[in-house]
Amino acid sequence: MPKVLRIINRFNLGGPTYNAALLSKHLAPEFETLLYSGAIDETEGDAKFIVRNLGIEPLTIPEMRRSLNPALDYQAYKKIKKIISEFKPDIVHTHASKAGALGRLAAYNLGVPVIIHTFHGHVFDNYFSRLTSKFYINIERYLAKKSTKIIALSEIQKNDLVNKFKICPAEKIEIISLGFDLDKFQENIELKRKKFRNDFQIADDEIAIAIIGRLVPIKNHELFLQSIKDISEKTKKKIRVFIVGDGESKMDILKKTKELNLSFTENKSESKNNLITFTSWIKEIDTVIAGIDIVALTSLNEGTPVSLIEAQAGNKPIVSTNVGGIENVVIPNETALLSPNNNQKAFAENILKVIGSDNLRQKLSQKGWQNVKEKFHFSRLISDTKKLYYQLLKQ
């Protein structure tokens, strides 16, 4: 039985955690997997429950943290080398940047036969200054040479890695999209909708808009809030807004909400009397999707946005900026209205269109489940990964 050491940056709510957990669970019994993560960031939701729900007890490398810290990073690197020496994996598969750097370097230096890295988005656009981005690009080029295979999540991401940032040649990249347990978004929809709307006191004639994800600069919540300000002054429809998630930018986002004079609350019991409710993390995201009417996303950069996959799984219309791999996830003008990156006017106009037309909301809802049910289901993820593993082991 081939052994796989899987290393992920951290167990936060998002695609990488689901990807690593589902692969670790469902590649068995053909592959024996050891799953490690770095320390959870205090500003993010701890998603170890996702791993535990699959019957896997999370293992942690506490020295491997989100921020750059040479002393701790070196300790984490040594710990990974020790894990490799003891476990003797046939494959080391890393997920996201920090795990990818330390894990691949350790695996290469210890002669692991197969070294794979999955890019869950990248940090080359809109995260750092040009100089810092160039530094990370050079590191990734170096690490790509020590990798057997690089996994991209979409054709757009592959094109970025090959042509835009020149990380590695095209033949080194395999495209394997993320996979999720999406069936729950089609189950008990009416009961879940009733529960969410009762919990947050949403009236039948109110249109609920949600933006779901980490509260971090790259998600560009400021553009979302400015758009909500414009919409609230123009629409005649009753709307309610839900900011689902948490993160390092929360205080800045609350401050911006106050500056725009938008009524808000963090208390569920006061939700009815406020335009915006900050819910923090909600584990039952299928209940959220069932309860709301529109899913929004305003990111400056995205790999494969989980919230848009889940929105389509629950047949909800999407309004989003058109960045990264989004066009590989949605069907433009059929499941989502897309606007140029950081264009607040265009984004607000698209939200207004969807709010103002029952027919448009219905149209954008019809093809969502059909679009994602196989393309982003975890069974396809398992099948594609298993095929790649065997291919590389034979070589």
Sequence and secondary structure as in RCSB ss.txt:
>XXXX:A:sequence
MPKVLRIINRFNLGGPTYNAALLSKHLAPEFETLLYSGAIDETEGDAKFIVRNLGIEPLTIPEMRRSLNPALDYQ
AYKKIKKIISEFKPDIVHTHASKAGALGRLAAYNLGVPVIIHTFHGHVFDNYFSRLTSKFYINIERYLAKKSTKI
IALSEIQKNDLVNKFKICPAEKIEIISLGFDLDKFQENIELKRKKFRNDFQIADDEIAIAIIGRLVPIKNHELFL
QSIKDISEKTKKKIRVFIVGDGESKMDILKKTKELNLSFTENKSESKNNLITFTSWIKEIDTVIAGIDIVALTSL
NEGTPVSLIEAQAGNKPIVSTNVGGIENVVIPNETALLSPNNNQKAFAENILKVIGSDNLRQKLSQKGWQNVKEK
FHFSRLISDTKKLYYQLLKQ
>XXXX:A:secstr
  EEEEEES  BSSHHHHHHHHHHHHTTTTSEEEEEEE   TTS B HHHHHTTT   EEETT  SS  HHHHHH
HHHHHHHHHHHH  SEEEEESHHHHHHHHHHHHHTT SEEEEE SS SSSSSS HHHHHHHHHHHHHHHHT SEE
EESSHHHHHIIIIIS  S GGGEEE    B  GGGGSSHHHHHHHHHHHTT  TTEEEEEEES  SGGG HHHHH
HHHHHHHHH  SEEEEEEE   TTHHHHHHHHHHTT  EES GGGGGG SEEEEE  S HHHHHHH SEEEE  S
  SS HHHHHHHHTT  EEEE  TTGGGTS BTTTEEEE TT HHHHHHHHHHHHH HHHHHHHHHTHHHHHTTT
TBHHHHHHHHHHHHHHHHH 
